[in-house]
């Protein structure tokens, strides 16, 4: 089966920032993404879990986009404009897709 090059961009951000992030992604002409809840983790500030939170914030979400390689710069510029001022992690990796016309 033939595969096609793509980029997978994963953005982990505070759930309260999800709408602002997805609006920025859509403004960069990226129409496909998946939003997943993040249950917990550990980073520079130590461990945390969604269940252990006391604040009104609902934790973190991860927004995943699989896009054509030529779209990655526009997406990263849009995402960074949101993530830059908030807690968040952005990662990019190469991936392969089966149906290139969907991305």
C-alpha positions as CSV (number, residue, x, y, z in Angstrom):
1,X,0.0,0.0,0.0
2,X,1.3,3.4,-0.9
3,X,1.9,5.9,1.9
4,X,2.4,9.7,1.7
5,X,4.6,12.0,3.9
6,X,2.8,14.1,6.4
7,X,3.6,16.0,9.7
8,X,2.0,15.2,13.1
9,X,1.8,18.2,15.3
10,X,0.8,17.7,19.0
11,X,-0.1,20.6,21.1
12,X,-0.7,20.2,24.8
13,X,-2.2,23.2,26.5
14,X,-4.5,24.2,29.4
15,X,-8.1,23.2,28.6
16,X,-9.3,26.7,29.1
17,X,-7.2,27.7,26.1
18,X,-8.6,25.1,23.8
19,X,-11.0,27.3,21.9
20,X,-8.4,30.0,21.4
21,X,-6.0,27.4,20.0
22,X,-8.4,25.7,17.7
23,X,-9.6,29.1,16.4
24,X,-5.9,30.0,15.6
25,X,-5.4,26.6,13.9
26,X,-8.5,27.1,11.8
27,X,-7.3,30.6,10.9
28,X,-4.1,29.0,9.6
29,X,-6.3,27.0,7.1
30,X,-5.9,23.7,9.1
31,X,-9.4,22.2,9.2
32,X,-8.7,18.8,10.7
33,X,-7.6,18.2,14.3
34,X,-8.4,15.9,17.2
35,X,-8.8,17.1,20.8
36,X,-8.0,14.6,23.6
37,X,-8.2,15.1,27.4
38,X,-4.9,14.8,29.2
39,X,-5.3,12.8,32.4
40,X,-2.0,13.7,34.0
41,X,1.7,13.9,33.6
42,X,5.0,15.2,35.0
43,X,7.2,18.0,33.8
44,X,9.4,20.8,34.9
45,X,7.0,21.7,37.7
46,X,6.5,18.2,38.9
47,X,3.7,15.7,38.6
48,X,0.0,16.4,38.3
49,X,-3.3,14.7,37.6
50,X,-6.7,15.8,36.4
51,X,-8.3,14.3,39.5
52,X,-6.0,16.1,41.9
53,X,-6.7,19.6,40.6
54,X,-8.4,22.0,43.0
55,X,-8.7,25.0,40.6
56,X,-11.7,25.7,38.4
57,X,-9.5,24.9,35.3
58,X,-10.3,21.5,33.8
59,X,-6.7,20.4,33.3
60,X,-5.0,20.0,30.0
61,X,-5.9,18.9,26.5
62,X,-3.9,17.7,23.6
63,X,-4.7,18.9,20.1
64,X,-3.4,16.7,17.3
65,X,-3.1,17.7,13.7
66,X,-1.9,15.6,10.8
67,X,-1.1,17.9,7.9
68,X,0.8,18.2,4.7
69,X,4.4,19.2,5.2
70,X,4.0,22.6,3.5
71,X,1.4,23.6,6.1
72,X,3.6,23.1,9.1
73,X,5.1,26.6,9.3
74,X,1.7,28.3,9.2
75,X,0.3,25.9,11.9
76,X,3.3,26.4,14.2
77,X,3.1,30.2,13.9
78,X,-0.6,30.1,14.8
79,X,-0.1,27.7,17.7
80,X,2.9,29.4,19.1
81,X,1.0,32.7,19.2
82,X,-1.3,31.1,21.7
83,X,1.0,28.7,23.5
84,X,3.8,31.3,24.0
85,X,2.0,33.0,26.9
86,X,0.6,29.9,28.5
87,X,1.6,26.5,29.8
88,X,2.0,24.2,26.8
89,X,4.1,21.9,24.8
90,X,4.3,21.7,21.0
91,X,5.9,18.7,19.2
92,X,6.3,17.9,15.5
93,X,7.2,14.6,14.0
94,X,7.2,13.0,10.6
95,X,4.5,10.5,9.8
96,X,3.0,8.6,6.9
97,X,-0.7,8.6,5.8
98,X,-2.6,6.3,3.5
99,X,-5.1,8.7,2.0
100,X,-3.2,11.9,1.2
101,X,-6.3,13.6,-0.2
102,X,-7.7,13.7,3.3
103,X,-5.0,16.0,4.6
